[in-house]
Amino acid sequence: MNILDKIVLRKQQEVADAKALVSIKDLEQSTHFKRTPYSFKEFLLAEDRTGIIAEFKRRSPSKGLINGTADVAEVTKAYNYAGASALSVLTDVDFFGGKPDDILAARAANDIPILRKDFMIDEYQILEAKAWGADIILLIASILTPKQINDFGKFAQNLGLNVLLEVHNFEELDRSICPHLDAIGVNNRNLGDFTVNIQTSFDLVNKIPNEFLKISESAISNPKIISDLKAAGFNGFLIGENFMKTDNPGLAMQEFVSEI
Ligand SMILES: O=P(O)(O)OC[C@@H](O)[C@@H](O)c1c[nH]c2ccccc12
């Protein structure tokens, strides 16, 4: 079984446990559930923002522990200050060391869009995202059927959430495109075996219809590559480890941005 299969298997249990603990009614009654989510597009294209979606990630299956001490409110505020267009916050518990409270803390500290970064396999998780104050959900093409992508995308958009579809190759892109998406992200990391290749972004960008925002995800560590990605047609750049592996992720982002 590859790592992605393991994550999805564990996720099914995590979701079942969460459902037993918190009812859909409870989620719908949370204060954040009533707020209107921010527009991902507006912040990605804003002149005074960098297009960077800055990620808070404590650990990952590929790298192990990345940062064991960073405070989510502090780091996300610093990302925001450094010009992030959006924040990405991992909520997967077992493989990425995240927790629901991380979204709540990031939400309380910031007024820019937040992506709930997780492996979405059930509508219940979309309701959680809304209840916790997230603005964007991620749908990973490699673990979902085209019908699930369409249905989850529609469900999320009906709640006012923005939808980011993640693909890793043309086949995934081709089968998964549907009207209920706002942005399409090309993951430069293969989630099955963790190999990274930024060329994946350049190879796929022109296959993404222009009606969608285009995001390049993962393994971005050189500020100089941002202008190439922009020139190729990308609107957004999802960066995690390059910032989180330092003692001061916010400062690392500031320095990165100054070199773009
Ligand atoms: O830390 P990096 O290499 O900058 O990558 C960030 C982000 O793209 C990566 O964390 C990611 C992309 N897609 C995912 C899906 C699930 C979990 C994590 C991810």
Ligand as a Chemical Component Dictionary entry (heavy atoms), coordinates in Angstrom:
data_LIG
# 
_chem_comp.id                   LIG 
_chem_comp.type                 NON-POLYMER 
_chem_comp.pdbx_formal_charge   0 
_chem_comp.three_letter_code    LIG 
# 
loop_
_chem_comp_atom.comp_id 
_chem_comp_atom.atom_id 
_chem_comp_atom.alt_atom_id 
_chem_comp_atom.type_symbol 
_chem_comp_atom.charge 
_chem_comp_atom.model_Cartn_x 
_chem_comp_atom.model_Cartn_y 
_chem_comp_atom.model_Cartn_z 
_chem_comp_atom.pdbx_ordinal 
LIG O1  O1  O 0 6.214  22.192 1.510  1  
LIG P1  P1  P 0 6.180  22.455 0.042  2  
LIG O2  O2  O 0 7.085  21.552 -0.742 3  
LIG O3  O3  O 0 6.419  23.919 -0.271 4  
LIG O4  O4  O 0 4.688  22.111 -0.453 5  
LIG C1  C1  C 0 3.573  22.814 0.029  6  
LIG C2  C2  C 0 2.267  22.125 -0.419 7  
LIG O5  O5  O 0 2.174  22.236 -1.806 8  
LIG C3  C3  C 0 2.238  20.665 0.030  9  
LIG O6  O6  O 0 2.259  20.647 1.412  10 
LIG C4  C4  C 0 1.017  19.906 -0.479 11 
LIG C5  C5  C 0 0.504  19.972 -1.731 12 
LIG N1  N1  N 0 -0.587 19.176 -1.861 13 
LIG C6  C6  C 0 -0.807 18.573 -0.685 14 
LIG C7  C7  C 0 -1.829 17.700 -0.296 15 
LIG C8  C8  C 0 -1.854 17.263 1.001  16 
LIG C9  C9  C 0 -0.878 17.645 1.904  17 
LIG C10 C10 C 0 0.145  18.518 1.538  18 
LIG C11 C11 C 0 0.183  18.996 0.233  19 
# 
loop_
_chem_comp_bond.comp_id 
_chem_comp_bond.atom_id_1 
_chem_comp_bond.atom_id_2 
_chem_comp_bond.value_order 
_chem_comp_bond.pdbx_ordinal 
LIG O1  P1  DOUB 1  
LIG P1  O2  SING 2  
LIG P1  O3  SING 3  
LIG P1  O4  SING 4  
LIG O4  C1  SING 5  
LIG C1  C2  SING 6  
LIG C2  O5  SING 7  
LIG C2  C3  SING 8  
LIG C3  O6  SING 9  
LIG C3  C4  SING 10 
LIG C4  C5  DOUB 11 
LIG C4  C11 SING 12 
LIG C5  N1  SING 13 
LIG N1  C6  SING 14 
LIG C6  C7  SING 15 
LIG C6  C11 DOUB 16 
LIG C7  C8  DOUB 17 
LIG C8  C9  SING 18 
LIG C9  C10 DOUB 19 
LIG C10 C11 SING 20 
# 
